[in-house]
Amino acid sequence: NLPGKTFTFGGKSYTLDNHGFVRGREFLPVEEKKDRMSFAFTADDASLAIYPFRFTLTAGYAVSGATLTVSWEVRNSDEKTMYFSIGAHPGFRAPLVPGEKREDYDLVFEKKETVKRHFLTADNVLSGESAVFLDGSDSTAVTPDLFEKGAVVLKDHVSRSVTLRSRKSGRFVRVDFPGFPFLGIWSPKGGCPFVCIEPW
């Protein structure tokens, strides 16, 4: 979220809600093939009223075996520098196997990490508070208290993939996120049966 849900550009203030505005807009099909599809949203009068940049955002989905690849292309159609942020909010069922529970799963990072976890306010803005996360390890258990203080927000981490893996069955899902400097990991309080691994 933006502090106060506002930003200023060119001497004018604009209001944006949490997670931005394109998630509620219609994307039109660009390509449709057996193993891939893509959709695009192009700035219009309604978007220009809240975000003063002309652009086209194309979202692509391709399937190969057990791998789904999601890609985004942001094309600036203006002559001015365009400031933006983009991220994903994919959630994965945990447990993946009947008879297991979410607490049977670990989050396994590509590399050993000693990185800070940054905390958010109730408005989803960085609070300025942080704490050491992992501390030389490459994994953490998905415990109920992991998300008691909200999302796990990381930056300056070296891993570019995270695996959600069962300690019982070994079943897993891995998310690779090359090119994304931030990572959010989230699940609602109360033990909901999913975990979000979010490249930002």
C-alpha positions in Angstrom: 0.0 0.0 0.0 1.0 3.6 -0.3 1.2 5.8 2.8 -2.2 7.5 3.0 -3.1 5.7 -0.3 -1.7 8.7 -2.2 1.3 9.6 -4.3 2.3 12.9 -6.0 3.5 13.3 -9.6 4.0 16.5 -11.6 2.6 18.6 -8.7 -0.7 16.6 -8.6 -1.8 14.0 -6.0 -3.4 10.7 -7.0 -5.1 8.0 -4.9 -4.5 4.3 -5.3 -5.9 1.5 -3.2 -4.0 -1.5 -1.8 -2.5 -3.7 -4.5 -2.9 -1.0 -7.2 -5.6 -0.8 -9.8 -5.0 -3.2 -12.7 -6.2 -6.2 -10.7 -9.8 -4.9 -11.2 -9.5 -4.2 -14.9 -10.3 -6.3 -17.9 -7.4 -7.7 -19.8 -8.0 -8.6 -23.5 -6.7 -11.7 -25.2 -3.5 -11.3 -27.2 -2.4 -14.8 -27.9 -4.1 -18.2 -27.5 -2.3 -21.4 -28.2 -2.5 -25.0 -26.8 0.2 -24.4 -24.2 0.2 -20.6 -23.8 -2.1 -17.6 -23.5 -1.5 -13.9 -23.0 -3.7 -10.9 -22.1 -3.1 -7.2 -22.1 -4.4 -4.1 -20.4 -3.8 -0.7 -22.0 -4.1 2.6 -20.1 -7.4 4.4 -20.7 -9.1 7.5 -19.5 -10.2 5.9 -16.3 -6.6 4.7 -15.5 -5.1 8.0 -16.4 -7.3 9.7 -13.9 -5.6 7.7 -11.0 -2.2 6.9 -12.6 -0.8 9.5 -15.0 1.1 7.2 -17.3 0.3 5.6 -20.7 1.3 2.0 -20.8 0.4 -1.6 -21.8 0.8 -4.4 -19.4 0.8 -7.9 -20.9 0.4 -11.0 -18.7 1.5 -14.3 -20.2 0.9 -17.9 -19.0 2.7 -20.9 -20.5 2.5 -24.6 -19.4 5.3 -27.1 -20.0 5.0 -30.4 -18.2 4.5 -29.7 -14.5 5.7 -26.1 -14.8 3.6 -23.0 -15.2 5.5 -19.9 -16.3 3.9 -16.5 -15.6 5.5 -13.5 -17.3 4.7 -9.7 -17.3 5.8 -7.1 -19.8 5.3 -3.5 -18.9 5.6 -1.2 -22.0 5.9 2.5 -21.4 3.9 4.4 -24.1 4.8 7.8 -22.7 7.9 9.9 -23.3 8.3 10.5 -19.6 9.8 8.1 -17.1 7.1 5.8 -15.8 7.3 4.7 -12.1 5.6 1.5 -11.2 5.6 -1.6 -9.0 4.4 -5.0 -9.9 3.9 -8.2 -8.0 2.0 -11.4 -7.7 -0.3 -12.9 -5.0 -0.4 -16.7 -5.9 -1.6 -19.0 -3.2 -0.8 -22.7 -2.9 -2.9 -25.3 -1.2 -1.2 -26.6 2.0 -1.7 -29.5 2.5 -1.1 -30.8 -1.0 -2.0 -34.3 0.2 -5.1 -35.5 2.1 -4.4 -36.4 5.7 -1.7 -33.8 6.1 -2.0 -30.3 7.6 -0.4 -27.0 6.8 1.9 -27.3 9.8 3.5 -30.4 8.1 5.1 -28.0 5.6 8.4 -26.1 5.4 9.4 -23.1 3.3 12.7 -24.1 1.8 14.9 -21.3 0.3 17.3 -21.8 -2.6 20.2 -20.7 -0.4 21.0 -20.3 3.2 19.8 -16.8 4.3 20.4 -14.3 7.1 18.0 -11.6 6.1 15.7 -9.1 7.8 11.9 -9.6 7.9 10.2 -6.2 7.5 6.9 -5.7 9.3 3.8 -3.9 7.9 1.3 -1.7 9.7 -2.4 -2.6 9.7 -2.6 -0.5 6.5 0.0 -2.7 4.7 2.7 0.0 4.8 6.2 -0.7 6.0 6.3 0.1 9.8 10.0 0.6 10.1 10.3 -2.5 12.4 12.3 -5.5 11.4 13.7 -8.7 12.8 16.3 -11.3 11.7 14.7 -14.1 9.6 16.2 -17.6 9.0 19.6 -16.6 10.6 21.9 -18.7 8.5 19.3 -21.4 7.6 17.6 -22.2 4.4 14.2 -23.3 5.8 11.5 -22.5 8.3 8.4 -24.4 9.4 5.0 -23.1 8.4 3.8 -22.7 12.0 0.7 -20.8 13.2 2.8 -18.1 14.7 4.8 -17.5 11.5 2.0 -15.2 10.2 0.8 -13.8 13.6 2.4 -10.4 12.7 1.2 -10.5 9.2 3.1 -11.2 6.0 6.8 -12.2 5.9 8.3 -9.4 3.8 11.9 -9.8 2.6 14.4 -7.8 0.7 18.1 -8.2 0.2 17.7 -12.0 0.2 19.9 -14.0 -2.2 17.5 -16.9 -3.0 15.5 -16.6 -6.2 13.3 -19.6 -5.5 11.3 -20.9 -2.5 9.7 -24.4 -2.1 6.7 -25.2 0.0 7.5 -28.8 0.9 5.8 -31.5 3.1 8.0 -33.1 5.7 5.7 -36.2 5.6 5.0 -36.9 1.9 7.7 -34.9 0.2 5.2 -33.3 -2.1 6.1 -29.7 -3.0 5.5 -26.7 -5.1 8.4 -24.4 -6.0 8.2 -20.8 -7.0 11.1 -19.3 -9.0 11.2 -15.5 -9.1 14.2 -14.2 -11.1 14.3 -10.4 -11.4 12.1 -9.7 -8.4 13.9 -7.9 -5.5 11.2 -8.4 -2.9 9.3 -11.4 -1.6 6.2 -11.7 0.5 5.0 -14.9 2.2 1.5 -14.8 3.6 -1.3 -16.8 5.0 -4.3 -15.6 7.0 -4.3 -16.1 10.8 -6.2 -19.1 11.9 -4.5 -21.8 9.9 -6.1 -21.5 6.5 -5.1 -24.3 4.2 -2.9 -22.3 1.8 0.3 -20.3 1.7 1.0 -17.4 -0.7 4.5 -17.0 -2.1 4.5 -13.5 -3.7 7.3 -12.1 -5.9 7.2 -8.3 -5.9 
